[in-house]
Each structure stands twice: as C-alpha cells, then as structure tokens.
Amino acid sequence: MNDSVPPPAVGRFLTLADTAEVLSLSAAEVFDLVRTGELPAIRLGTTGVWRVERIVLESFIEAKYEEARRMALWQQSDFGNIPELSGGRIIRPED
C-alpha cells in the first residue's frame, strides 16, 4: 500500500509566497525579480495583488537552466580566458 499523498493541485496562478517556495527564495527576493521585470507577473484586484502564472514560472526556471548551461560552456571555451570577452575576468583552469 502506498502511503504517500499526492501534493495538492497547483492552480494557474501562484502568489509571490508560493513562487518563493518553489524557487527556495524569500518573498522579498521574488518581489525584486517581479519589480525588475526579470520574472513576469500580473497585478489583480483592487488591492493589486501580484500573481505569477505557473507556466511563466516554469519557463523562467528553464531559462535559468539554459543560462547556467551556456555560462558553463562559455567558461570552458578558449574565449572564456580573454578578459575583454569575459567581463574583465581571467578564468584559469584548476590545477
């Protein structure tokens, strides 16, 4: 017999607190992502409560994985050691 209980279904829109829990961030950090436009969100109702669409959050997470993958590839490339192309940093291989 399986004693595990499936998690409750997540609706289409998440609160900033729910989004923070998914991303393992504080609500303030998520609000900063929303405020700067890095994480798209909408304001609803007369109080202007912020909501993040679940599919937008999933796309945001996928984009961050892709960004990390590209950065790792860049740092492994020969161009990653050229200060003018790597933001002034010289990346030296580990000995």
C-alpha positions as CSV (number, residue, x, y, z in Angstrom):
1,M,0.0,0.0,0.0
2,N,1.3,3.4,-1.0
3,D,1.1,5.9,2.0
4,S,2.3,8.9,0.0
5,V,-0.3,11.6,-0.6
6,P,0.0,13.5,-3.8
7,P,0.6,17.2,-3.4
8,P,-2.5,19.5,-3.9
9,A,-3.0,20.6,-7.4
10,V,-1.4,23.9,-8.2
11,G,-3.7,26.4,-9.8
12,R,-2.9,28.5,-12.9
13,F,-1.6,31.5,-10.8
14,L,0.8,31.5,-7.8
15,T,1.2,34.0,-5.1
16,L,4.6,35.5,-4.6
17,A,4.9,33.4,-1.4
18,D,4.1,30.2,-3.4
19,T,6.6,31.3,-6.1
20,A,9.2,31.9,-3.4
21,E,8.7,28.5,-2.0
22,V,9.1,26.8,-5.4
23,L,12.3,28.8,-6.1
24,S,13.6,28.4,-2.5
25,L,13.9,32.2,-2.2
26,S,12.4,34.8,0.1
27,A,9.2,36.6,-0.9
28,A,11.2,39.8,-1.0
29,E,13.7,38.3,-3.5
30,V,10.8,37.1,-5.7
31,F,9.2,40.6,-5.5
32,D,12.6,42.1,-6.6
33,L,12.5,39.7,-9.6
34,V,9.0,40.8,-10.4
35,R,9.7,44.5,-9.8
36,T,12.7,44.4,-12.2
37,G,10.7,42.5,-14.9
38,E,13.0,39.5,-14.8
39,L,10.1,37.4,-13.7
40,P,6.8,38.4,-15.4
41,A,3.8,38.8,-13.2
42,I,0.4,40.4,-13.2
43,R,-1.4,42.5,-10.6
44,L,-5.0,41.5,-9.9
45,G,-7.9,43.0,-8.0
46,T,-8.4,46.3,-6.3
47,T,-5.5,45.7,-3.9
48,G,-3.1,45.0,-6.7
49,V,-2.0,41.5,-5.5
50,W,0.8,40.1,-7.6
51,R,0.4,36.7,-9.3
52,V,2.8,34.6,-11.3
53,E,1.4,32.3,-13.9
54,R,2.6,28.7,-13.4
55,I,3.7,28.3,-17.0
56,V,5.6,31.6,-16.8
57,L,7.4,30.3,-13.7
58,E,8.3,27.1,-15.5
59,S,9.7,29.0,-18.4
60,F,11.7,31.2,-16.1
61,I,13.2,28.2,-14.4
62,E,14.0,26.6,-17.8
63,A,15.7,29.9,-19.0
64,K,17.8,29.9,-15.8
65,Y,19.0,26.4,-16.5
66,E,19.8,27.3,-20.1
67,E,21.7,30.4,-18.9
68,A,23.7,28.3,-16.5
69,R,24.5,25.7,-19.2
70,R,25.6,28.4,-21.6
71,M,27.8,30.1,-18.9
72,A,29.4,26.7,-18.2
73,L,30.1,26.2,-21.9
74,W,31.5,29.7,-22.2
75,Q,33.8,29.3,-19.3
76,Q,35.1,26.0,-20.8
77,S,35.8,27.7,-24.2
78,D,39.0,29.3,-25.3
79,F,37.2,32.7,-25.4
80,G,36.4,32.5,-21.6
81,N,40.0,33.4,-20.9
82,I,40.0,36.6,-22.9
83,P,39.4,39.4,-20.4
84,E,37.7,41.7,-23.0
85,L,35.1,39.0,-23.7
86,S,34.7,37.6,-20.2
87,G,33.8,40.8,-18.4
88,G,37.4,41.5,-17.4
89,R,37.8,38.2,-15.6
90,I,40.6,35.8,-16.4
91,I,39.4,32.3,-15.8
92,R,42.2,30.0,-15.0
93,P,41.9,26.2,-15.2
94,E,42.0,24.3,-11.9
95,D,45.3,22.6,-11.2
